[in-house]
Amino acid sequence: MRKLAWAIFVFVIFVVAAAVILPGYVERQQNQIDGKPLLRVSEKAKALHATLTIIDLHADTLLWKRDLLDRADRGHVDLPRLRQGNVALQTFSSVTKSPRGLNYDRNSAETTDNITLLAIAQLQPVRTWRSLLERSLWQEQKLDRAVAASRRELRKVGSAAELDALLSARTIESVKPVGAMLSIEGLHDLEGKAENLDLLYKAGFRMAGLTHFFDNELAGSMHGESKGGLTPFGRSIVRAMEAKGMIVDIAHCSHACVADVLAMARGQSLQGEPEQLALRRVHVRRGVRVLEDSRRIARRRLDEEEDERGGREGDRHCPKEPDENAADHVRGGGITAPGIGAEDRVAPSSLPRA
């Protein structure tokens, strides 16, 4: 009996230690900060930066086990650093599934899911261990707790009126609040049920990608196996999102999926991910490098069609070396919503320390 008690005690200690240490270790590996000195920023650039209304459309921060209100020594995003960067609105994405062996070319939805392992390691509620929907709802609850504890320095935004109120507050309050909007990385968290979109909307999600790194019930992914278009279920969800005024994010969609969305869209869509660099112009200083492949022709046609329909394309430009001519990339590429940087994510990335 005593040996059994000791075995249980050792097991509990091991589980607790793993829950405390392992999530931070994994996040440090996936979201590295190189620790090198930052580039000198001119006073002119600082003055310009202070006048900007900055909106960042993607951060997977809610996936990780840390307090959003505290400045962290890992990862890229938290409230102190958002305020330091003069960010007005941060979109927090909900990642619910990530296949083992993640790559940009071909992933199977049937591969072991890394997020399941992470949910268990972080000792999240048991309901999140097997349900993708519950993972999104859990991450939304984490944001709500952070908003409630922030003394109105972090404010959830879910409507045009709330966005207007946020921007107004930033002009008159001594401590500029930061807005937080919720999005979803792949609507596989609907779990095949259209009614779950209502639950996610009620929770505050206002933008959603149809797919992520693998094919799902809605459509084929650019990084999936079939790379097919919208399914009947996917079409019904796009219509439902438009009816609710949600943003349809087509960043990870296959070309066939993008074409289907644009053909049926009544509202606006959003596209643009650094993973799609092989499908667009990539400007590299001391010359312009154009990555050519057969898919660029199809992508150009999709871009032209999206322009006709009033879509919005955001292009994140994060060079490894200082790029003095990044503005030329924005102006020359027809980019209407430039973004600079990266985000806390589920795939390895690296940024300078802020």
WOWOPE-V820527 format. One record per residue. N is the residue number from 1. RES is the residue in one small letter. NEAR is the number of other ideal C-beta (glycine too) atoms within 10 Angstrom. D_LAST is the distance of its C-alpha to the last C-alpha in whole Angstrom. Layout:
# WOWOPE-V820527
n:N res:RES near:NEAR d_last:D_LAST
n:N res:RES near:NEAR d_last:D_LAST
This chain:
# WOWOPE-V820527
n:1 res:m near:5 d_last:53
n:2 res:r near:6 d_last:51
n:3 res:k near:7 d_last:50
n:4 res:l near:8 d_last:49
n:5 res:a near:9 d_last:47
n:6 res:w near:10 d_last:45
n:7 res:a near:10 d_last:44
n:8 res:i near:10 d_last:43
n:9 res:f near:10 d_last:41
n:10 res:v near:10 d_last:40
n:11 res:f near:10 d_last:39
n:12 res:v near:10 d_last:37
n:13 res:i near:10 d_last:35
n:14 res:f near:10 d_last:34
n:15 res:v near:13 d_last:33
n:16 res:v near:11 d_last:31
n:17 res:a near:10 d_last:29
n:18 res:a near:15 d_last:28
n:19 res:a near:15 d_last:27
n:20 res:v near:12 d_last:25
n:21 res:i near:11 d_last:23
n:22 res:l near:15 d_last:24
n:23 res:p near:19 d_last:22
n:24 res:g near:17 d_last:19
n:25 res:y near:12 d_last:20
n:26 res:v near:19 d_last:20
n:27 res:e near:23 d_last:17
n:28 res:r near:13 d_last:15
n:29 res:q near:10 d_last:18
n:30 res:q near:20 d_last:17
n:31 res:n near:25 d_last:13
n:32 res:q near:15 d_last:12
n:33 res:i near:17 d_last:9
n:34 res:d near:8 d_last:10
n:35 res:g near:7 d_last:9
n:36 res:k near:8 d_last:10
n:37 res:p near:7 d_last:9
n:38 res:l near:8 d_last:7
n:39 res:l near:7 d_last:10
n:40 res:r near:6 d_last:12
n:41 res:v near:9 d_last:12
n:42 res:s near:8 d_last:16
n:43 res:e near:7 d_last:17
n:44 res:k near:8 d_last:19
n:45 res:a near:10 d_last:16
n:46 res:k near:10 d_last:15
n:47 res:a near:9 d_last:18
n:48 res:l near:10 d_last:19
n:49 res:h near:12 d_last:15
n:50 res:a near:8 d_last:17
n:51 res:t near:7 d_last:20
n:52 res:l near:10 d_last:19
n:53 res:t near:10 d_last:20
n:54 res:i near:15 d_last:17
n:55 res:i near:16 d_last:18
n:56 res:d near:20 d_last:16
n:57 res:l near:22 d_last:19
n:58 res:h near:26 d_last:18
n:59 res:a near:25 d_last:16
n:60 res:d near:24 d_last:18
n:61 res:t near:27 d_last:16
n:62 res:l near:24 d_last:20
n:63 res:l near:27 d_last:21
n:64 res:w near:23 d_last:19
n:65 res:k near:17 d_last:20
n:66 res:r near:17 d_last:18
n:67 res:d near:13 d_last:18
n:68 res:l near:25 d_last:16
n:69 res:l near:16 d_last:16
n:70 res:d near:11 d_last:14
n:71 res:r near:12 d_last:11
n:72 res:a near:20 d_last:11
n:73 res:d near:10 d_last:10
n:74 res:r near:18 d_last:11
n:75 res:g near:24 d_last:11
n:76 res:h near:22 d_last:8
n:77 res:v near:26 d_last:10
n:78 res:d near:22 d_last:11
n:79 res:l near:22 d_last:13
n:80 res:p near:15 d_last:11
n:81 res:r near:14 d_last:8
n:82 res:l near:23 d_last:10
n:83 res:r near:16 d_last:12
n:84 res:q near:11 d_last:9
n:85 res:g near:15 d_last:9
n:86 res:n near:16 d_last:13
n:87 res:v near:20 d_last:14
n:88 res:a near:19 d_last:18
n:89 res:l near:20 d_last:19
n:90 res:q near:24 d_last:17
n:91 res:t near:20 d_last:20
n:92 res:f near:26 d_last:19
n:93 res:s near:29 d_last:22
n:94 res:s near:27 d_last:24
n:95 res:v near:25 d_last:25
n:96 res:t near:26 d_last:28
n:97 res:k near:21 d_last:29
n:98 res:s near:26 d_last:28
n:99 res:p near:20 d_last:31
n:100 res:r near:11 d_last:30
n:101 res:g near:11 d_last:30
n:102 res:l near:16 d_last:28
n:103 res:n near:11 d_last:28
n:104 res:y near:15 d_last:28
n:105 res:d near:8 d_last:32
n:106 res:r near:13 d_last:34
n:107 res:n near:21 d_last:33
n:108 res:s near:13 d_last:36
n:109 res:a near:18 d_last:36
n:110 res:e near:9 d_last:38
n:111 res:t near:14 d_last:36
n:112 res:t near:11 d_last:34
n:113 res:d near:17 d_last:32
n:114 res:n near:18 d_last:28
n:115 res:i near:18 d_last:27
n:116 res:t near:17 d_last:31
n:117 res:l near:15 d_last:30
n:118 res:l near:22 d_last:26
n:119 res:a near:23 d_last:28
n:120 res:i near:15 d_last:31
n:121 res:a near:17 d_last:28
n:122 res:q near:18 d_last:26
n:123 res:l near:14 d_last:30
n:124 res:q near:19 d_last:29
n:125 res:p near:13 d_last:33
n:126 res:v near:11 d_last:35
n:127 res:r near:13 d_last:36
n:128 res:t near:22 d_last:33
n:129 res:w near:14 d_last:34
n:130 res:r near:10 d_last:36
n:131 res:s near:17 d_last:35
n:132 res:l near:24 d_last:33
n:133 res:l near:18 d_last:34
n:134 res:e near:19 d_last:33
n:135 res:r near:26 d_last:30
n:136 res:s near:28 d_last:29
n:137 res:l near:22 d_last:30
n:138 res:w near:18 d_last:29
n:139 res:q near:25 d_last:25
n:140 res:e near:22 d_last:26
n:141 res:q near:13 d_last:28
n:142 res:k near:20 d_last:24
n:143 res:l near:21 d_last:23
n:144 res:d near:15 d_last:26
n:145 res:r near:13 d_last:25
n:146 res:a near:22 d_last:22
n:147 res:v near:18 d_last:23
n:148 res:a near:11 d_last:26
n:149 res:a near:12 d_last:24
n:150 res:s near:16 d_last:21
n:151 res:r near:9 d_last:24
n:152 res:r near:11 d_last:24
n:153 res:e near:18 d_last:20
n:154 res:l near:21 d_last:20
n:155 res:r near:17 d_last:23
n:156 res:k near:18 d_last:24
n:157 res:v near:23 d_last:26
n:158 res:g near:17 d_last:29
n:159 res:s near:11 d_last:31
n:160 res:a near:9 d_last:31
n:161 res:a near:9 d_last:32
n:162 res:e near:14 d_last:29
n:163 res:l near:18 d_last:27
n:164 res:d near:11 d_last:29
n:165 res:a near:15 d_last:29
n:166 res:l near:20 d_last:25
n:167 res:l near:15 d_last:25
n:168 res:s near:10 d_last:27
n:169 res:a near:15 d_last:26
n:170 res:r near:17 d_last:22
n:171 res:t near:7 d_last:25
n:172 res:i near:7 d_last:27
n:173 res:e near:11 d_last:25
n:174 res:s near:4 d_last:23
n:175 res:v near:11 d_last:20
n:176 res:k near:15 d_last:19
n:177 res:p near:20 d_last:20
n:178 res:v near:23 d_last:18
n:179 res:g near:24 d_last:20
n:180 res:a near:27 d_last:21
n:181 res:m near:23 d_last:23
n:182 res:l near:25 d_last:24
n:183 res:s near:20 d_last:25
n:184 res:i near:27 d_last:27
n:185 res:e near:26 d_last:26
n:186 res:g near:26 d_last:30
n:187 res:l near:31 d_last:33
n:188 res:h near:23 d_last:34
n:189 res:d near:26 d_last:33
n:190 res:l near:23 d_last:36
n:191 res:e near:13 d_last:38
n:192 res:g near:11 d_last:41
n:193 res:k near:12 d_last:42
n:194 res:a near:11 d_last:42
n:195 res:e near:8 d_last:42
n:196 res:n near:18 d_last:38
n:197 res:l near:22 d_last:37
n:198 res:d near:12 d_last:38
n:199 res:l near:16 d_last:37
n:200 res:l near:23 d_last:33
n:201 res:y near:18 d_last:34
n:202 res:k near:11 d_last:35
n:203 res:a near:17 d_last:32
n:204 res:g near:17 d_last:30
n:205 res:f near:26 d_last:29
n:206 res:r near:20 d_last:29
n:207 res:m near:18 d_last:28
n:208 res:a near:26 d_last:29
n:209 res:g near:27 d_last:29
n:210 res:l near:32 d_last:33
n:211 res:t near:28 d_last:32
n:212 res:h near:30 d_last:29
n:213 res:f near:24 d_last:29
n:214 res:f near:25 d_last:33
n:215 res:d near:23 d_last:36
n:216 res:n near:23 d_last:37
n:217 res:e near:18 d_last:40
n:218 res:l near:26 d_last:39
n:219 res:a near:32 d_last:38
n:220 res:g near:25 d_last:37
n:221 res:s near:27 d_last:34
n:222 res:m near:25 d_last:33
n:223 res:h near:22 d_last:32
n:224 res:g near:25 d_last:35
n:225 res:e near:14 d_last:38
n:226 res:s near:12 d_last:40
n:227 res:k near:17 d_last:38
n:228 res:g near:16 d_last:41
n:229 res:g near:19 d_last:41
n:230 res:l near:24 d_last:41
n:231 res:t near:18 d_last:43
n:232 res:p near:9 d_last:45
n:233 res:f near:17 d_last:43
n:234 res:g near:23 d_last:40
n:235 res:r near:16 d_last:42
n:236 res:s near:14 d_last:43
n:237 res:i near:24 d_last:39
n:238 res:v near:26 d_last:38
n:239 res:r near:13 d_last:41
n:240 res:a near:15 d_last:40
n:241 res:m near:22 d_last:37
n:242 res:e near:17 d_last:38
n:243 res:a near:11 d_last:40
n:244 res:k near:13 d_last:38
n:245 res:g near:11 d_last:35
n:246 res:m near:21 d_last:33
n:247 res:i near:20 d_last:30
n:248 res:v near:22 d_last:32
n:249 res:d near:29 d_last:29
n:250 res:i near:29 d_last:30
n:251 res:a near:23 d_last:27
n:252 res:h near:25 d_last:29
n:253 res:c near:30 d_last:32
n:254 res:s near:23 d_last:35
n:255 res:h near:17 d_last:36
n:256 res:a near:17 d_last:40
n:257 res:c near:27 d_last:38
n:258 res:v near:27 d_last:36
n:259 res:a near:18 d_last:39
n:260 res:d near:23 d_last:41
n:261 res:v near:26 d_last:38
n:262 res:l near:19 d_last:39
n:263 res:a near:11 d_last:42
n:264 res:m near:12 d_last:43
n:265 res:a near:19 d_last:40
n:266 res:r near:9 d_last:41
n:267 res:g near:15 d_last:37
n:268 res:q near:13 d_last:34
n:269 res:s near:24 d_last:32
n:270 res:l near:19 d_last:28
n:271 res:q near:25 d_last:28
n:272 res:g near:20 d_last:25
n:273 res:e near:19 d_last:23
n:274 res:p near:16 d_last:21
n:275 res:e near:14 d_last:24
n:276 res:q near:17 d_last:27
n:277 res:l near:13 d_last:26
n:278 res:a near:15 d_last:29
n:279 res:l near:19 d_last:31
n:280 res:r near:21 d_last:29
n:281 res:r near:17 d_last:29
n:282 res:v near:17 d_last:26
n:283 res:h near:18 d_last:25
n:284 res:v near:13 d_last:24
n:285 res:r near:15 d_last:24
n:286 res:r near:7 d_last:27
n:287 res:g near:6 d_last:29
n:288 res:v near:13 d_last:29
n:289 res:r near:11 d_last:29
n:290 res:v near:10 d_last:31
n:291 res:l near:11 d_last:31
n:292 res:e near:10 d_last:35
n:293 res:d near:9 d_last:36
n:294 res:s near:6 d_last:39
n:295 res:r near:14 d_last:37
n:296 res:r near:16 d_last:36
n:297 res:i near:10 d_last:39
n:298 res:a near:14 d_last:39
n:299 res:r near:17 d_last:35
n:300 res:r near:13 d_last:36
n:301 res:r near:13 d_last:39
n:302 res:l near:20 d_last:37
n:303 res:d near:19 d_last:35
n:304 res:e near:9 d_last:38
n:305 res:e near:15 d_last:39
n:306 res:e near:21 d_last:36
n:307 res:d near:13 d_last:36
n:308 res:e near:9 d_last:39
n:309 res:r near:14 d_last:38
n:310 res:g near:10 d_last:36
n:311 res:g near:22 d_last:33
n:312 res:r near:16 d_last:29
n:313 res:e near:20 d_last:27
n:314 res:g near:19 d_last:23
n:315 res:d near:23 d_last:22
n:316 res:r near:19 d_last:18
n:317 res:h near:18 d_last:18
n:318 res:c near:15 d_last:15
n:319 res:p near:13 d_last:16
n:320 res:k near:7 d_last:16
n:321 res:e near:7 d_last:16
n:322 res:p near:8 d_last:16
n:323 res:d near:16 d_last:18
n:324 res:e near:7 d_last:20
n:325 res:n near:13 d_last:22
n:326 res:a near:16 d_last:20
n:327 res:a near:11 d_last:22
n:328 res:d near:13 d_last:25
n:329 res:h near:20 d_last:24
n:330 res:v near:18 d_last:24
n:331 res:r near:11 d_last:27
n:332 res:g near:12 d_last:29
n:333 res:g near:16 d_last:28
n:334 res:g near:11 d_last:30
n:335 res:i near:18 d_last:26
n:336 res:t near:12 d_last:26
n:337 res:a near:14 d_last:23
n:338 res:p near:17 d_last:20
n:339 res:g near:20 d_last:17
n:340 res:i near:14 d_last:14
n:341 res:g near:16 d_last:12
n:342 res:a near:17 d_last:13
n:343 res:e near:23 d_last:13
n:344 res:d near:26 d_last:14
n:345 res:r near:23 d_last:17
n:346 res:v near:23 d_last:20
n:347 res:a near:14 d_last:20
n:348 res:p near:10 d_last:18
n:349 res:s near:17 d_last:15
n:350 res:s near:13 d_last:12
n:351 res:l near:16 d_last:9
n:352 res:p near:12 d_last:6
n:353 res:r near:11 d_last:4
n:354 res:a near:13 d_last:0
